[in-house]
Amino acid sequence: MATKVYIVYYSMYGHVEKLAEEIKKGAASVEGVEAKLWQVPETLSEEILGKMSAPPKSDVPIITPHDLSEADGFIFGFPTRFGMMSAQFKAFLDATGGLWRTQQLAGKPAGIFYSTGSQGGGQETTALTAITQLVHHAMIFVPIGYTFGAGMFEMEQVKGGSPYGAGTYAGDGTRMPSELELAQAFHQGKYIAGIAKKLKAAA
């Protein structure tokens, strides 16, 4: 039976979504793993999104809390808001109380990826503050550490991400993930999918 890895994300301007797509490719490259993309529900009105010049959402399906129980592992992605996950993703997690009461997510591995506007904008704190959500569900946080190798030490070009997970810098919104950032995202997907597969086999 396939190991199901869900890449669940919120993306307003497409930066996180680009990382999510690459993470899915990485996860799907692991034999026996079924990777699927999900978006969390939007909480802002169309009027507000229009004023923020947000593009239309993609056709990636919208997830419900119940859907989480079907997966063997997760990789959660979101943009930062003052060093923490976006309100849209937090609202989705706030709706998982039923899963928390029954501990249906306990023991399942989960990784985190993110997008920030600047180099000091929360590349580590966004992931660090998100770990509390995993803890209360008794999920297993899986960082990438330095498994990405030389790419973790790149100094000649701007690169998002950290030992906590893959990341990108949006800047003023016009900058999209670089090839190196996408490669790190692919690595994260492959790495966490491999761990989810091992944990399921050992269960």
Accessible surface in RSA format (square Angstrom, percent):
REM  Atomic radii and reference values for relative SASA: ProtOr
REM  Chains: A
REM  Algorithm: Lee & Richards
REM  Probe-radius: 1.40
REM  Slices: 20
REM RES _ NUM      All-atoms   Total-Side   Main-Chain    Non-polar    All polar
REM                ABS   REL    ABS   REL    ABS   REL    ABS   REL    ABS   REL
RES MET A   1   209.31 108.4 127.63  84.5  81.68 194.5 111.44  94.7  97.87 129.7
RES ALA A   2    39.80  36.6  28.17  43.5  11.62  26.4  31.53  44.4   8.27  21.9
RES THR A   3     5.46   3.9   5.43   5.5   0.03   0.1   0.00   0.0   5.46   8.3
RES LYS A   4    59.14  28.9  59.14  36.3   0.00   0.0  17.47  15.7  41.67  44.4
RES VAL A   5     0.00   0.0   0.00   0.0   0.00   0.0   0.00   0.0   0.00   0.0
RES TYR A   6     8.01   3.7   8.01   4.6   0.00   0.0   1.29   1.0   6.72   8.3
RES ILE A   7     0.00   0.0   0.00   0.0   0.00   0.0   0.00   0.0   0.00   0.0
RES VAL A   8     0.00   0.0   0.00   0.0   0.00   0.0   0.00   0.0   0.00   0.0
RES TYR A   9     0.15   0.1   0.15   0.1   0.00   0.0   0.15   0.1   0.00   0.0
RES TYR A  10     3.59   1.7   2.84   1.6   0.76   2.0   3.59   2.7   0.00   0.0
RES SER A  11    10.23   8.6   3.23   4.3   7.00  16.1   2.87   6.1   7.36  10.3
RES MET A  12     9.11   4.7   3.74   2.5   5.37  12.8   3.24   2.8   5.87   7.8
RES TYR A  13    93.24  43.5  76.48  43.5  16.76  43.6  64.64  48.6  28.60  35.3
RES GLY A  14    17.76  21.9   0.00   N/A  17.76  21.9  15.88  43.6   1.88   4.2
RES HIS A  15     8.95   4.9   8.49   5.9   0.46   1.2   3.46   3.6   5.48   6.4
RES VAL A  16     2.50   1.6   2.16   2.0   0.35   0.8   2.16   1.9   0.35   0.9
RES GLU A  17    29.30  16.8  29.30  22.2   0.00   0.0   2.68   5.2  26.62  21.7
RES LYS A  18    99.16  48.4  97.51  59.8   1.64   3.9  44.40  40.0  54.75  58.3
RES LEU A  19     0.00   0.0   0.00   0.0   0.00   0.0   0.00   0.0   0.00   0.0
RES ALA A  20     0.00   0.0   0.00   0.0   0.00   0.0   0.00   0.0   0.00   0.0
RES GLU A  21    67.31  38.6  65.11  49.3   2.20   5.2  20.76  40.2  46.55  38.0
RES GLU A  22    33.73  19.4  33.73  25.5   0.00   0.0   0.35   0.7  33.38  27.3
RES ILE A  23     0.00   0.0   0.00   0.0   0.00   0.0   0.00   0.0   0.00   0.0
RES LYS A  24    76.79  37.5  76.79  47.1   0.00   0.0  26.17  23.6  50.62  53.9
RES LYS A  25   120.00  58.5 111.02  68.1   8.98  21.4  70.96  63.9  49.04  52.2
RES GLY A  26     0.00   0.0   0.00   N/A   0.00   0.0   0.00   0.0   0.00   0.0
RES ALA A  27     0.00   0.0   0.00   0.0   0.00   0.0   0.00   0.0   0.00   0.0
RES ALA A  28    54.83  50.4  33.70  52.0  21.13  48.1  33.89  47.7  20.94  55.5
RES SER A  29    62.04  52.4  23.73  31.7  38.31  88.3  35.72  76.1  26.33  36.9
RES VAL A  30    22.51  14.8  17.40  15.8   5.11  12.3  21.45  18.6   1.06   2.9
RES GLU A  31   149.54  85.9 135.43 102.5  14.11  33.6  58.00 112.2  91.54  74.7
RES GLY A  32    41.78  51.5   0.00   N/A  41.78  51.5  31.29  85.9  10.50  23.5
RES VAL A  33    16.72  11.0   0.00   0.0  16.72  40.3   0.64   0.6  16.07  43.6
RES GLU A  34    83.39  47.9  78.39  59.3   5.01  11.9  34.07  65.9  49.32  40.3
RES ALA A  35    13.88  12.8   0.00   0.0  13.88  31.6   0.00   0.0  13.88  36.8
RES LYS A  36    78.88  38.5  78.07  47.9   0.80   1.9  38.36  34.5  40.51  43.2
RES LEU A  37    19.43  10.8  16.57  11.9   2.86   7.2  16.57  11.6   2.86   7.7
RES TRP A  38    20.03   8.0  20.03   9.7   0.00   0.0  20.03  10.7   0.00   0.0
RES GLN A  39     8.65   4.8   8.65   6.3   0.00   0.0   1.12   2.4   7.53   5.7
RES VAL A  40     4.38   2.9   0.00   0.0   4.38  10.6   0.00   0.0   4.38  11.9
RES PRO A  41    55.08  40.1  52.83  48.2   2.25   8.2  54.43  44.9   0.65   4.1
RES GLU A  42    51.11  29.3  22.07  16.7  29.04  69.1  22.17  42.9  28.94  23.6
RES THR A  43    78.51  55.8  42.31  42.9  36.21  86.3  44.25  59.4  34.26  51.8
RES LEU A  44    62.22  34.7  49.93  35.7  12.29  30.9  52.10  36.6  10.12  27.2
RES SER A  45    60.32  51.0  44.53  59.4  15.79  36.4  52.16 111.1   8.17  11.4
RES GLU A  46   146.20  83.9 135.41 102.4  10.80  25.7  67.42 130.4  78.78  64.3
RES GLU A  47   118.10  67.8 102.80  77.8  15.31  36.4  45.11  87.2  73.00  59.6
RES ILE A  48    70.51  40.1  70.51  52.5   0.00   0.0  70.51  50.8   0.00   0.0
RES LEU A  49    12.86   7.2  12.86   9.2   0.00   0.0  12.86   9.0   0.00   0.0
RES GLY A  50    51.26  63.2   0.00   N/A  51.26  63.2  34.61  95.0  16.66  37.3
RES LYS A  51   151.89  74.1 114.57  70.3  37.31  88.8  82.22  74.0  69.67  74.2
RES MET A  52    78.18  40.5  63.87  42.3  14.31  34.1  67.58  57.5  10.60  14.0
RES SER A  53    92.55  78.2  67.98  90.7  24.57  56.6  43.86  93.4  48.69  68.2
RES ALA A  54    20.04  18.4   1.51   2.3  18.53  42.2   1.51   2.1  18.53  49.1
RES PRO A  55    65.09  47.4  52.83  48.2  12.26  44.6  59.49  49.1   5.59  34.8
RES PRO A  56   129.88  94.7 101.05  92.1  28.83 104.8 113.42  93.6  16.46 102.3
RES LYS A  57    76.30  37.2  48.28  29.6  28.02  66.7  50.44  45.4  25.86  27.5
RES SER A  58    45.93  38.8  21.22  28.3  24.71  56.9  33.21  70.7  12.72  17.8
RES ASP A  59   142.90 100.1 110.31 109.8  32.60  77.1  50.84 119.6  92.07  91.8
RES VAL A  60    23.31  15.3  17.32  15.7   5.99  14.4  19.32  16.8   3.99  10.8
RES PRO A  61    62.28  45.4  52.72  48.1   9.57  34.8  62.28  51.4   0.00   0.0
RES ILE A  62    89.14  50.7  72.13  53.7  17.02  41.0  72.13  51.9  17.02  46.2
RES ILE A  63     1.08   0.6   0.00   0.0   1.08   2.6   0.00   0.0   1.08   2.9
RES THR A  64    68.29  48.6  67.37  68.3   0.92   2.2  63.27  85.0   5.01   7.6
RES PRO A  65    37.14  27.1  37.14  33.9   0.00   0.0  37.14  30.7   0.00   0.0
RES HIS A  66   128.06  70.0 123.19  85.6   4.87  12.5  85.39  88.0  42.67  49.7
RES ASP A  67    23.35  16.4  23.35  23.2   0.00   0.0   0.00   0.0  23.35  23.3
RES LEU A  68     0.58   0.3   0.58   0.4   0.00   0.0   0.58   0.4   0.00   0.0
RES SER A  69    28.91  24.4  12.14  16.2  16.77  38.6   5.83  12.4  23.09  32.3
RES GLU A  70    83.49  47.9  62.92  47.6  20.58  49.0  31.98  61.9  51.51  42.1
RES ALA A  71     0.75   0.7   0.00   0.0   0.75   1.7   0.00   0.0   0.75   2.0
RES ASP A  72    32.06  22.5  26.32  26.2   5.74  13.6   4.70  11.1  27.36  27.3
RES GLY A  73     0.00   0.0   0.00   N/A   0.00   0.0   0.00   0.0   0.00   0.0
RES PHE A  74     0.00   0.0   0.00   0.0   0.00   0.0   0.00   0.0   0.00   0.0
RES ILE A  75     0.00   0.0   0.00   0.0   0.00   0.0   0.00   0.0   0.00   0.0
RES PHE A  76     4.75   2.4   4.75   2.9   0.00   0.0   4.75   2.9   0.00   0.0
RES GLY A  77     0.00   0.0   0.00   N/A   0.00   0.0   0.00   0.0   0.00   0.0
RES PHE A  78     1.42   0.7   1.42   0.9   0.00   0.0   1.42   0.9   0.00   0.0
RES PRO A  79    15.63  11.4  15.63  14.2   0.00   0.0  15.63  12.9   0.00   0.0
RES THR A  80    18.13  12.9  11.85  12.0   6.27  15.0  11.85  15.9   6.27   9.5
RES ARG A  81    88.61  37.2  81.19  41.4   7.43  17.7  47.10  64.4  41.51  25.2
RES PHE A  82   210.87 105.5 172.04 106.6  38.83 101.0 185.25 112.3  25.62  73.3
RES GLY A  83    13.42  16.6   0.00   N/A  13.42  16.6  10.69  29.3   2.73   6.1
RES MET A  84   105.96  54.9 105.96  70.1   0.00   0.0  66.74  56.7  39.22  52.0
RES MET A  85    18.51   9.6   9.76   6.5   8.74  20.8   9.76   8.3   8.74  11.6
RES SER A  86     0.00   0.0   0.00   0.0   0.00   0.0   0.00   0.0   0.00   0.0
RES ALA A  87    69.58  64.0  60.86  93.9   8.72  19.8  65.64  92.4   3.93  10.4
RES GLN A  88     8.42   4.7   7.63   5.6   0.78   1.9   0.00   0.0   8.42   6.4
RES PHE A  89     0.36   0.2   0.36   0.2   0.00   0.0   0.36   0.2   0.00   0.0
RES LYS A  90    75.13  36.7  75.13  46.1   0.00   0.0  47.60  42.8  27.53  29.3
RES ALA A  91    44.33  40.8  32.53  50.2  11.79  26.8  36.86  51.9   7.47  19.8
RES PHE A  92     9.04   4.5   2.71   1.7   6.33  16.5   8.44   5.1   0.60   1.7
RES LEU A  93    18.12  10.1  10.83   7.7   7.30  18.3  11.01   7.7   7.11  19.1
RES ASP A  94    90.41  63.3  59.93  59.6  30.49  72.1  29.37  69.1  61.05  60.9
RES ALA A  95    61.84  56.9  35.59  54.9  26.25  59.7  46.41  65.4  15.43  40.9
RES THR A  96     2.50   1.8   2.07   2.1   0.43   1.0   0.63   0.8   1.87   2.8
RES GLY A  97    27.14  33.5   0.00   N/A  27.14  33.5  24.69  67.8   2.45   5.5
RES GLY A  98    33.93  41.8   0.00   N/A  33.93  41.8  25.41  69.7   8.53  19.1
RES LEU A  99    11.08   6.2   9.95   7.1   1.13   2.8   9.95   7.0   1.13   3.0
RES TRP A 100   124.84  50.1 122.84  59.5   2.00   4.7 111.42  59.4  13.42  21.8
RES ARG A 101   173.82  73.0 140.94  71.8  32.88  78.3  55.73  76.2 118.09  71.6
RES THR A 102    88.53  63.0  60.79  61.6  27.73  66.1  68.47  92.0  20.06  30.3
RES GLN A 103    71.53  40.0  60.68  44.3  10.84  25.8  46.31  98.6  25.21  19.1
RES GLN A 104    84.14  47.0  66.75  48.8  17.39  41.4  27.38  58.3  56.76  43.0
RES LEU A 105     2.52   1.4   2.51   1.8   0.01   0.0   2.51   1.8   0.01   0.0
RES ALA A 106    45.34  41.7  25.42  39.2  19.92  45.3  25.63  36.1  19.71  52.2
RES GLY A 107    41.94  51.7   0.00   N/A  41.94  51.7  27.85  76.4  14.08  31.5
RES LYS A 108    37.38  18.2  36.67  22.5   0.71   1.7  31.07  28.0   6.31   6.7
RES PRO A 109     2.50   1.8   2.50   2.3   0.00   0.0   2.50   2.1   0.00   0.0
RES ALA A 110     0.00   0.0   0.00   0.0   0.00   0.0   0.00   0.0   0.00   0.0
RES GLY A 111     0.00   0.0   0.00   N/A   0.00   0.0   0.00   0.0   0.00   0.0
RES ILE A 112     1.61   0.9   1.61   1.2   0.00   0.0   1.61   1.2   0.00   0.0
RES PHE A 113     0.00   0.0   0.00   0.0   0.00   0.0   0.00   0.0   0.00   0.0
RES TYR A 114     0.00   0.0   0.00   0.0   0.00   0.0   0.00   0.0   0.00   0.0
RES SER A 115     5.51   4.7   4.45   5.9   1.05   2.4   0.59   1.3   4.92   6.9
RES THR A 116     2.70   1.9   0.00   0.0   2.70   6.4   2.70   3.6   0.00   0.0
RES GLY A 117    40.00  49.3   0.00   N/A  40.00  49.3  24.34  66.8  15.66  35.1
RES SER A 118    62.67  53.0  56.54  75.5   6.13  14.1  44.91  95.6  17.76  24.9
RES GLN A 119   128.53  71.9 107.62  78.6  20.92  49.8  29.46  62.7  99.07  75.1
RES GLY A 120    79.87  98.5   0.00   N/A  79.87  98.5  41.04 112.6  38.83  87.0
RES GLY A 121    23.86  29.4   0.00   N/A  23.86  29.4  19.27  52.9   4.60  10.3
RES GLY A 122     9.29  11.5   0.00   N/A   9.29  11.5   6.60  18.1   2.69   6.0
RES GLN A 123    13.48   7.5  10.86   7.9   2.61   6.2  10.86  23.1   2.61   2.0
RES GLU A 124    87.33  50.1  84.85  64.2   2.47   5.9  23.67  45.8  63.66  52.0
RES THR A 125    66.91  47.6  66.62  67.5   0.30   0.7  63.90  85.8   3.01   4.6
RES THR A 126     0.00   0.0   0.00   0.0   0.00   0.0   0.00   0.0   0.00   0.0
RES ALA A 127     0.00   0.0   0.00   0.0   0.00   0.0   0.00   0.0   0.00   0.0
RES LEU A 128    92.61  51.6  87.59  62.7   5.02  12.6  87.59  61.5   5.02  13.5
RES THR A 129    50.62  36.0  39.99  40.5  10.63  25.3  43.21  58.0   7.41  11.2
RES ALA A 130     3.30   3.0   1.69   2.6   1.61   3.7   2.83   4.0   0.47   1.3
RES ILE A 131    33.85  19.3  33.85  25.2   0.00   0.0  33.85  24.4   0.00   0.0
RES THR A 132    72.97  51.9  71.28  72.3   1.69   4.0  66.08  88.8   6.90  10.4
RES GLN A 133    39.38  22.0  34.95  25.5   4.43  10.5   5.60  11.9  33.78  25.6
RES LEU A 134     6.09   3.4   6.08   4.4   0.01   0.0   6.09   4.3   0.00   0.0
RES VAL A 135    96.29  63.4  82.68  74.8  13.62  32.8  85.81  74.6  10.48  28.4
RES HIS A 136   124.60  68.1 113.56  78.9  11.03  28.2  74.02  76.3  50.58  58.9
RES HIS A 137    13.47   7.4  13.43   9.3   0.04   0.1   6.85   7.1   6.63   7.7
RES ALA A 138    46.60  42.8  31.49  48.6  15.11  34.4  40.46  57.0   6.14  16.3
RES MET A 139    17.59   9.1   2.68   1.8  14.91  35.5   0.00   0.0  17.59  23.3
RES ILE A 140    77.50  44.1  74.05  55.2   3.46   8.3  77.50  55.8   0.00   0.0
RES PHE A 141    45.95  23.0  27.56  17.1  18.39  47.8  27.56  16.7  18.39  52.6
RES VAL A 142    10.02   6.6   9.13   8.3   0.90   2.2  10.02   8.7   0.00   0.0
RES PRO A 143    54.53  39.7  51.50  46.9   3.03  11.0  51.50  42.5   3.03  18.8
RES ILE A 144     0.66   0.4   0.00   0.0   0.66   1.6   0.63   0.5   0.02   0.1
RES GLY A 145    22.87  28.2   0.00   N/A  22.87  28.2  22.75  62.4   0.11   0.3
RES TYR A 146   124.15  58.0 106.48  60.6  17.67  46.0  72.35  54.4  51.80  63.9
RES THR A 147    67.43  48.0  38.98  39.5  28.45  67.8  48.46  65.1  18.97  28.7
RES PHE A 148    36.15  18.1  21.80  13.5  14.35  37.3  23.94  14.5  12.21  34.9
RES GLY A 149    32.95  40.6   0.00   N/A  32.95  40.6  32.95  90.4   0.00   0.0
RES ALA A 150    90.14  82.9  69.16 106.7  20.98  47.7  74.75 105.3  15.39  40.8
RES GLY A 151    13.12  16.2   0.00   N/A  13.12  16.2   8.51  23.4   4.61  10.3
RES MET A 152    24.98  12.9   3.99   2.6  20.99  50.0   3.99   3.4  20.99  27.8
RES PHE A 153   135.12  67.6 120.35  74.5  14.77  38.4 125.08  75.8  10.04  28.7
RES GLU A 154    51.65  29.7  34.08  25.8  17.57  41.8   5.17  10.0  46.48  37.9
RES MET A 155   169.36  87.7 135.61  89.7  33.75  80.4 112.91  96.0  56.45  74.8
RES GLU A 156   164.00  94.2 130.07  98.4  33.92  80.8  58.50 113.2 105.49  86.1
RES GLN A 157    91.00  50.9  74.88  54.7  16.12  38.4  33.29  70.9  57.71  43.8
RES VAL A 158    70.62  46.5  59.83  54.2  10.79  26.0  65.59  57.0   5.03  13.6
RES LYS A 159    29.22  14.3  12.32   7.6  16.90  40.2   9.07   8.2  20.16  21.5
RES GLY A 160     0.00   0.0   0.00   N/A   0.00   0.0   0.00   0.0   0.00   0.0
RES GLY A 161    14.32  17.7   0.00   N/A  14.32  17.7   0.00   0.0  14.32  32.1
RES SER A 162     7.41   6.3   4.11   5.5   3.30   7.6   7.41  15.8   0.00   0.0
RES PRO A 163    34.29  25.0  34.29  31.3   0.00   0.0  34.29  28.3   0.00   0.0
RES TYR A 164    54.26  25.3  53.79  30.6   0.47   1.2  24.13  18.1  30.13  37.1
RES GLY A 165     0.00   0.0   0.00   N/A   0.00   0.0   0.00   0.0   0.00   0.0
RES ALA A 166     0.00   0.0   0.00   0.0   0.00   0.0   0.00   0.0   0.00   0.0
RES GLY A 167     0.00   0.0   0.00   N/A   0.00   0.0   0.00   0.0   0.00   0.0
RES THR A 168     0.00   0.0   0.00   0.0   0.00   0.0   0.00   0.0   0.00   0.0
RES TYR A 169    22.44  10.5  22.44  12.8   0.00   0.0   7.16   5.4  15.28  18.8
RES ALA A 170    14.36  13.2  14.36  22.2   0.00   0.0  14.36  20.2   0.00   0.0
RES GLY A 171    42.60  52.5   0.00   N/A  42.60  52.5  26.07  71.5  16.54  37.0
RES ASP A 172   126.81  88.8  80.19  79.8  46.61 110.2  52.28 123.0  74.52  74.3
RES GLY A 173    33.29  41.1   0.00   N/A  33.29  41.1  18.90  51.9  14.38  32.2
RES THR A 174   114.06  81.1  86.61  87.8  27.45  65.4  76.06 102.2  38.01  57.5
RES ARG A 175    67.90  28.5  60.08  30.6   7.82  18.6  49.77  68.0  18.13  11.0
RES MET A 176    72.89  37.7  60.92  40.3  11.98  28.5  53.43  45.4  19.47  25.8
RES PRO A 177    14.80  10.8   0.90   0.8  13.91  50.6   0.90   0.7  13.91  86.4
RES SER A 178    27.84  23.5  17.99  24.0   9.85  22.7  27.84  59.3   0.00   0.0
RES GLU A 179   143.19  82.2 135.68 102.6   7.51  17.9  67.84 131.2  75.34  61.5
RES LEU A 180    35.29  19.7  30.16  21.6   5.13  12.9  33.14  23.3   2.15   5.8
RES GLU A 181     0.00   0.0   0.00   0.0   0.00   0.0   0.00   0.0   0.00   0.0
RES LEU A 182    35.27  19.6  35.25  25.2   0.02   0.0  35.27  24.8   0.00   0.0
RES ALA A 183    44.52  40.9  34.44  53.2  10.08  22.9  41.32  58.2   3.20   8.5
RES GLN A 184     0.00   0.0   0.00   0.0   0.00   0.0   0.00   0.0   0.00   0.0
RES ALA A 185     0.00   0.0   0.00   0.0   0.00   0.0   0.00   0.0   0.00   0.0
RES PHE A 186    68.47  34.3  68.47  42.4   0.00   0.0  68.47  41.5   0.00   0.0
RES HIS A 187    39.30  21.5  37.44  26.0   1.85   4.7  22.15  22.8  17.15  20.0
RES GLN A 188     0.00   0.0   0.00   0.0   0.00   0.0   0.00   0.0   0.00   0.0
RES GLY A 189     0.00   0.0   0.00   N/A   0.00   0.0   0.00   0.0   0.00   0.0
RES LYS A 190   107.62  52.5 105.55  64.8   2.08   4.9  49.63  44.7  57.99  61.8
RES TYR A 191    72.49  33.8  63.33  36.0   9.16  23.8  40.37  30.3  32.12  39.6
RES ILE A 192     0.00   0.0   0.00   0.0   0.00   0.0   0.00   0.0   0.00   0.0
RES ALA A 193     0.00   0.0   0.00   0.0   0.00   0.0   0.00   0.0   0.00   0.0
RES GLY A 194    18.06  22.3   0.00   N/A  18.06  22.3  17.55  48.2   0.51   1.1
RES ILE A 195    42.55  24.2  42.36  31.6   0.19   0.4  42.36  30.5   0.18   0.5
RES ALA A 196     0.87   0.8   0.00   0.0   0.87   2.0   0.00   0.0   0.87   2.3
RES LYS A 197    77.96  38.0  76.90  47.2   1.06   2.5  49.96  45.0  28.01  29.8
RES LYS A 198   149.84  73.1 142.10  87.2   7.74  18.4  89.99  81.0  59.84  63.7
RES LEU A 199    69.22  38.5  63.22  45.2   6.00  15.1  63.77  44.8   5.45  14.7
RES LYS A 200    65.32  31.9  50.43  30.9  14.88  35.4  52.12  46.9  13.20  14.1
RES ALA A 201    87.78  80.7  48.11  74.2  39.67  90.2  60.01  84.5  27.77  73.6
RES ALA A 202    88.63  81.5  48.00  74.1  40.63  92.4  59.26  83.5  29.37  77.8
RES ALA A 203   119.93 110.3  48.55  74.9  71.38 162.4  87.48 123.2  32.45  86.0
END  Absolute sums over single chains surface
CHAIN  1 A     9502.8       7267.6       2235.3       5972.6       3530.2
END  Absolute sums over all chains
TOTAL          9502.8       7267.6       2235.3       5972.6       3530.2
